[in-house]
Amino acid sequence: MTLPEIIGLNVKWYRYQNRLTQAQYANKIKFKVAYLSIVESGKVNLTCKNISLLAKSFHIPPELLLNEETAKLAKNLPIRIR
């Protein structure tokens, strides 16, 4: 996995743990849903500023967004949050 993919999967993991849809989370952090979608798919290189913003929104240290083990868990999440 590439670093953007790991970060994206971790964002998805923490968003799911907080029971937020992409739309709810995007609204919370002032991102467009389309941008959040490409972040979670690992198709964008995030700035340090955005990584910090994402981590703060989940109340976690930024390094947790780089955790490959959590990213692997996120691959098994359902597509939609109910």
C-alpha positions in Angstrom: 0.0 0.0 0.0 1.1 3.5 -0.7 1.2 6.2 2.0 -1.9 8.0 0.5 -3.8 4.7 0.5 -2.8 4.0 4.2 -3.9 7.5 5.2 -7.2 7.3 3.2 -8.1 3.9 4.7 -7.3 5.2 8.2 -9.6 8.2 7.6 -12.3 5.7 6.6 -11.6 3.6 9.6 -11.9 6.5 12.1 -14.9 7.9 10.3 -16.6 4.6 10.5 -15.7 4.3 14.2 -17.4 7.6 14.8 -20.5 6.4 12.8 -20.3 9.2 10.3 -21.2 9.1 6.6 -18.9 10.7 4.2 -21.4 13.5 3.8 -21.6 14.1 7.6 -17.9 14.0 8.0 -17.1 16.2 5.0 -19.5 18.8 6.4 -17.9 18.6 9.8 -14.4 19.2 8.4 -15.4 21.6 5.6 -14.4 19.3 2.8 -16.4 18.5 -0.3 -17.8 15.0 -0.3 -16.0 14.3 -3.6 -12.7 15.4 -2.2 -13.2 13.2 0.9 -14.0 10.3 -1.3 -10.7 10.6 -3.2 -8.9 11.0 0.1 -10.3 7.8 1.4 -9.5 6.0 -1.9 -5.9 7.1 -1.6 -5.8 9.0 -4.8 -4.6 12.3 -3.4 -1.4 13.5 -1.7 -2.5 15.3 1.4 -0.7 18.3 2.8 0.6 18.2 6.4 -2.0 20.8 7.2 -4.8 18.5 6.0 -3.4 15.5 7.8 -3.2 17.5 11.0 -6.8 18.7 10.4 -8.1 15.1 9.9 -6.3 13.9 13.0 -7.6 16.7 15.1 -11.1 16.1 13.9 -10.8 12.5 15.3 -9.0 13.6 18.4 -6.0 11.4 17.6 -2.3 12.0 17.1 -1.5 12.4 13.3 0.8 9.3 13.4 -2.2 7.1 13.8 -3.3 8.0 10.3 -0.1 6.3 9.1 -0.8 3.0 10.9 -0.7 0.2 8.3 -2.4 -2.4 10.5 -5.5 -0.2 11.0 -5.5 0.5 7.3 -5.7 -3.2 6.6 -8.7 -3.5 9.0 -10.4 -0.7 7.1 -10.3 -2.7 3.9 -13.0 -5.0 5.4 -15.4 -2.2 6.3 -18.8 -2.2 4.7 -19.3 0.2 1.8 -22.0 2.2 3.6 -22.7 3.1 7.2 -26.2 2.4 8.4 
